[in-house]
Amino acid sequence: MSQHPSLKSSKSVGAKRSVLKRFERVKLLKARGEWKEGMTAMGLPKTKPEE
């Protein structure tokens, strides 16, 4: 199946994401010092990616 022409020239792939994956949020919380030992990766607080 061929790809639609509007998708072929898309430069937005790899663009800045506003949503982080769970492991990225844990890493960011550790860097900020907000990660406490024994916390679970479920139910993490919302975090904005660093720019």
C-alpha positions as CSV (number, residue, x, y, z in Angstrom):
1,M,0.0,0.0,0.0
2,S,1.4,3.4,-0.9
3,Q,1.8,6.3,1.5
4,H,-0.3,9.5,1.2
5,P,1.7,12.4,-0.3
6,S,1.0,14.6,2.7
7,L,2.8,12.2,5.0
8,K,5.9,11.7,2.8
9,S,7.1,15.3,3.2
10,S,6.2,15.6,6.9
11,K,8.9,17.2,8.9
12,S,6.9,17.0,12.1
13,V,8.2,13.5,12.7
14,G,10.7,13.9,15.6
15,A,9.2,17.2,16.6
16,K,9.2,18.3,20.2
17,R,6.7,16.2,22.1
18,S,4.6,17.6,24.9
19,V,3.9,14.2,26.4
20,L,6.6,12.1,28.2
21,K,6.7,8.4,28.5
22,R,6.7,6.9,32.0
23,F,10.5,6.2,32.1
24,E,11.2,9.8,30.9
25,R,9.0,11.2,33.7
26,V,10.8,9.1,36.3
27,K,14.2,10.3,34.9
28,L,13.1,13.9,35.0
29,L,11.7,13.6,38.6
30,K,15.0,12.1,39.7
31,A,16.9,14.9,38.1
32,R,14.7,17.5,39.8
33,G,15.1,15.7,43.2
34,E,11.3,15.0,43.4
35,W,11.7,11.2,43.2
36,K,11.5,9.5,46.6
37,E,12.9,6.1,47.2
38,G,10.2,3.5,47.2
39,M,7.8,5.4,44.9
40,T,6.1,3.4,42.2
41,A,6.0,4.4,38.5
42,M,2.2,4.3,38.5
43,G,0.3,7.5,39.2
44,L,3.2,9.8,38.7
45,P,2.6,13.6,38.9
46,K,2.3,15.5,35.7
47,T,5.6,16.9,34.4
48,K,6.4,19.3,31.6
49,P,9.4,18.4,29.5
50,E,12.5,20.6,29.9
51,E,13.1,22.8,27.0
